[in-house]
């Protein structure tokens, strides 16, 4: 039995801009995903994926008799959605096999089990942690695996592999990762609030590529803000930076900031994280005020900063 684990991700700054070389502040999440590999029936991979509750989320049987064309085998009563997941999984495995032709042996069989530490709608990286775990299993570069099969900046892969806050930047299509000390003295006033919906990051990226302002000025502005976020010594300074950052990104993607759209009467600062429109937001305020405000508004999932990230 071989076991692998990867961390989830929280992007604090440079959402969207990180795709074009903006310097981003990213935090590995304490929540992640594990993958275990054992022996199975010859010529097949029997794959089971479990939710954080222990409930079965997804299962698939994959034909590996031709490792360059791994194909899902329909399971009785399987839903179309399940079969689409199986095809996506097959695509990842095929790309891994291309990078390492000795990864999957058609004469062998495998039983694979994955387990998430977080609900599937939290947007903490169910895909990136899966890709990173498969890359570890295959012994291949997870960034190449990501970019050969999908899209994205790769910051989530950096989070998956590290247990410390980091800055991430693409330079000449290469990831530049620096592990940093980021432990705000005001962290007890920072909370992650879930918006009760899952945002498809691929759709968000697609929209950004259609609408974005590619001027280098925006990238420089966001990169400078990231440095200032890291250096912020007070909650007020941090809140001011949130407001400026939200304004810059709103202008670039032509969307209304989440505070203005949903929480205009909130007394603290609110920042979207990752693709705008879903998943978690970062909010500032006292514990009592944050909990009372968002619970009344119908957003009960409120996670203190120290409980979410390393």
C-alpha positions in Angstrom: 0.0 0.0 0.0 1.3 3.4 -1.0 -0.1 6.6 0.5 0.1 10.2 -0.5 -1.4 13.4 0.8 -1.7 17.0 -0.5 -2.8 20.3 1.1 -5.7 22.4 -0.1 -5.2 26.0 -1.1 -6.3 29.5 -0.2 -5.3 32.4 -2.6 -5.2 35.6 -0.6 -4.0 38.0 -3.3 -3.6 38.2 -7.1 -6.7 36.2 -8.1 -6.8 36.1 -11.9 -3.6 38.3 -12.1 -1.5 35.3 -11.0 -2.3 33.8 -14.5 -0.3 36.7 -16.1 2.7 36.7 -13.8 1.2 38.7 -10.9 2.9 38.0 -7.5 0.4 36.1 -5.3 0.2 35.3 -1.6 -1.1 31.8 -1.2 -1.7 29.8 2.0 -1.7 25.9 2.1 -4.8 24.8 3.9 -4.8 22.3 6.8 -7.6 20.6 4.9 -6.5 18.4 2.0 -6.9 15.0 0.2 -5.2 11.7 0.6 -4.7 8.9 -2.0 -3.9 5.3 -1.2 -2.9 2.7 -3.8 -3.0 -1.1 -3.4 -3.3 -4.2 -5.5 -6.4 -4.9 -7.6 -7.7 -7.0 -10.4 -5.3 -7.3 -13.3 -5.8 -4.8 -16.1 -8.1 -2.5 -14.1 -8.0 0.3 -11.6 -10.9 0.2 -9.2 -11.2 3.8 -7.9 -13.3 4.9 -4.9 -13.5 8.5 -3.6 -14.9 9.4 -0.2 -16.2 12.7 1.2 -15.0 14.2 4.4 -18.0 12.6 6.1 -16.8 9.1 5.0 -19.7 8.8 2.5 -18.8 7.4 -0.9 -18.6 10.3 -3.3 -17.5 8.6 -6.6 -16.5 5.3 -7.9 -15.1 4.1 -11.2 -13.6 1.1 -12.9 -10.9 2.0 -15.5 -9.5 -0.3 -18.2 -5.7 -0.1 -18.3 -5.0 -2.9 -20.7 -3.8 0.0 -23.0 -2.2 2.5 -20.7 -2.1 5.2 -23.3 -5.8 5.0 -23.7 -7.2 4.4 -20.2 -10.9 4.2 -20.5 -13.8 4.1 -17.9 -15.9 1.0 -17.8 -19.6 1.8 -17.3 -20.9 0.6 -13.9 -24.5 -0.6 -13.6 -26.8 2.3 -12.7 -24.0 4.8 -12.9 -25.0 8.4 -13.5 -23.9 10.5 -16.5 -22.2 12.8 -14.0 -20.3 9.9 -12.5 -19.1 8.8 -15.9 -17.9 12.3 -16.7 -15.9 12.3 -13.5 -14.4 9.0 -14.6 -13.4 10.4 -18.0 -11.7 13.4 -16.3 -9.8 11.0 -14.1 -8.8 8.9 -17.1 -7.5 12.0 -18.7 -5.2 12.8 -15.7 -3.9 9.2 -15.6 -3.2 9.2 -19.4 -1.3 12.4 -19.1 0.7 11.0 -16.2 1.4 7.9 -18.2 2.7 10.0 -21.1 5.2 11.6 -18.6 6.2 8.3 -17.1 5.5 5.3 -19.5 6.4 2.9 -16.6 3.7 4.4 -14.3 0.9 2.0 -15.0 1.6 -1.6 -15.9 -1.2 -3.2 -17.8 -0.2 -6.6 -16.4 -1.0 -5.3 -12.9 -4.2 -4.1 -11.2 -4.7 -1.3 -8.8 -7.2 -0.4 -6.0 -7.1 3.3 -5.3 -8.9 5.2 -2.6 -9.1 8.9 -2.1 -10.4 10.8 0.9 -11.1 14.5 1.2 -10.7 16.4 4.5 -13.2 19.1 3.4 -16.7 19.2 1.8 -16.6 19.0 -2.0 -18.3 22.5 -2.3 -15.7 24.3 -0.3 -13.4 25.0 -3.3 -10.2 24.3 -1.4 -8.7 22.2 -4.2 -10.3 18.8 -4.8 -8.8 18.9 -8.3 -5.3 20.3 -7.5 -4.8 17.9 -4.5 -5.9 15.0 -6.8 -3.5 16.0 -9.5 -0.6 16.4 -7.0 -1.3 13.0 -5.4 -1.4 11.3 -8.8 1.8 13.1 -9.8 3.5 11.8 -6.6 2.2 8.3 -7.3 3.5 8.5 -10.9 6.8 10.2 -10.0 6.2 13.1 -12.4 6.1 16.9 -12.2 2.7 18.0 -11.0 2.9 21.4 -12.8 3.5 19.7 -16.1 0.7 17.2 -15.4 -1.6 20.2 -14.7 -0.7 22.2 -17.7 -0.6 19.2 -20.1 -4.2 18.3 -19.2 -5.9 21.4 -17.9 -5.3 25.1 -17.2 -4.4 27.3 -14.3 -1.5 29.2 -12.8 -0.3 26.3 -10.7 -0.3 28.2 -7.3 -2.6 25.5 -6.0 0.0 22.8 -6.8 2.5 24.9 -4.8 0.1 24.9 -1.8 -0.5 21.2 -2.2 3.2 20.5 -1.8 4.1 22.9 1.1 3.2 23.4 4.7 4.1 27.1 4.9 2.7 30.4 3.5 4.3 31.2 0.1 4.5 33.7 -2.7 3.9 32.3 -6.2 4.7 33.9 -9.5 4.9 32.7 -13.1 8.1 33.9 -14.9 8.6 32.7 -18.5 6.0 30.1 -17.8 8.0 28.7 -14.9 6.7 28.7 -11.3 8.7 30.8 -8.8 7.9 29.7 -5.3 9.2 31.3 -2.1 8.2 30.1 1.3 7.7 33.0 3.6 6.9 33.9 7.2 3.3 35.2 7.3 1.7 35.1 10.7 -0.3 38.3 11.2 -0.5 39.6 14.7 -4.2 40.3 14.0 -5.0 36.8 12.8 -7.7 36.4 15.4 -9.6 39.0 13.6 -9.5 37.1 10.3 -12.2 34.6 9.3 -13.1 32.6 6.2 -16.8 32.5 5.4 -18.3 30.1 2.9 -20.8 31.5 0.4 -22.9 28.3 0.3 -22.0 27.7 -3.4 -19.1 26.1 -5.4 -17.4 28.3 -7.9 -16.0 26.6 -11.0 -12.5 28.0 -11.2 -12.2 26.9 -14.9 -15.2 29.0 -15.7 -13.8 31.9 -13.8 -10.5 31.7 -15.6 -12.4 31.5 -19.0 -14.3 34.7 -18.1 -11.1 36.5 -17.1 -9.3 35.6 -20.3 -12.2 37.0 -22.2 -12.6 40.3 -20.2 -9.3 41.0 -18.6 -7.2 44.1 -19.0 -3.8 42.7 -19.9 -1.9 46.0 -19.2 1.3 45.3 -17.3 0.3 48.1 -15.0 -2.4 45.9 -13.3 0.1 43.1 -12.8 2.6 45.6 -11.2 -0.1 47.0 -9.0 -1.3 43.6 -7.7 2.3 42.4 -7.2 3.1 45.5 -5.1 -0.1 45.0 -3.1 0.9 41.4 -2.4 4.2 42.6 -0.9 2.2 45.1 1.2 -0.2 42.4 2.4 2.7 40.4 3.7 4.3 43.4 5.4 1.0 44.7 6.9 1.5 45.4 10.7 -2.0 46.4 11.7 -5.5 45.2 11.0 -6.4 48.7 9.6 -3.6 48.6 7.1 -4.6 45.1 6.1 -8.3 46.2 5.6 -7.2 49.2 3.5 -5.2 46.8 1.3 -8.2 44.6 0.9 -10.3 47.5 -0.4 -7.7 48.6 -2.9 -7.2 45.0 -4.1 -10.9 44.5 -4.6 -11.2 47.7 -6.6 -8.3 46.7 -8.9 -9.7 43.3 -9.7 -13.3 44.5 -10.0 -12.1 46.9 -12.6 -10.2 44.3 -14.5 -13.0 41.6 -14.7 -16.0 44.0 -14.7 -17.6 42.4 -11.6 -19.0 44.0 -8.5 -17.0 43.3 -5.3 -18.7 40.9 -3.0 -19.1 43.3 -0.1 -20.8 45.9 -2.3 -23.0 43.1 -3.9 -24.0 41.1 -0.8 -22.8 42.7 2.4 -22.8 46.5 2.0 -23.7 47.0 5.7 -20.8 45.0 7.0 -18.5 47.0 9.2 -15.3 45.1 8.5 -13.4 44.4 5.2 -14.4 41.6 2.9 -12.2 40.0 0.2 -13.1 37.5 -2.5 -10.7 34.5 -2.7 -9.9 32.8 -6.0 -12.5 32.9 -8.7 -15.1 35.5 -7.8 -18.6 34.4 -7.1 -18.4 31.5 -4.8 -16.4 29.4 -2.3 -14.9 31.3 0.6 -14.4 35.0 1.3 -12.0 36.5 3.8 -13.5 38.8 6.4 -12.2 41.0 9.2 -13.8 41.7 12.5 -14.3 40.4 16.1 -15.4 36.8 16.5 -18.7 37.7 18.0 -19.6 40.3 15.4 -18.5 38.1 12.4 -20.5 35.1 13.7 -23.6 37.1 14.5 -23.6 38.9 11.2 -23.0 36.1 8.8 -25.2 33.5 10.6 -28.1 35.8 10.5 -27.5 36.3 6.8 -27.6 32.6 6.3 -23.8 31.8 6.1 -23.1 29.5 9.0 -19.7 28.1 7.8 -17.3 30.5 9.5 -13.7 29.2 10.0 -11.1 31.2 12.1 -7.9 31.9 10.2 -5.7 29.7 12.5 -8.0 26.7 11.9 -7.9 27.0 8.1 -4.3 27.5 7.2 -0.7 26.7 8.2 
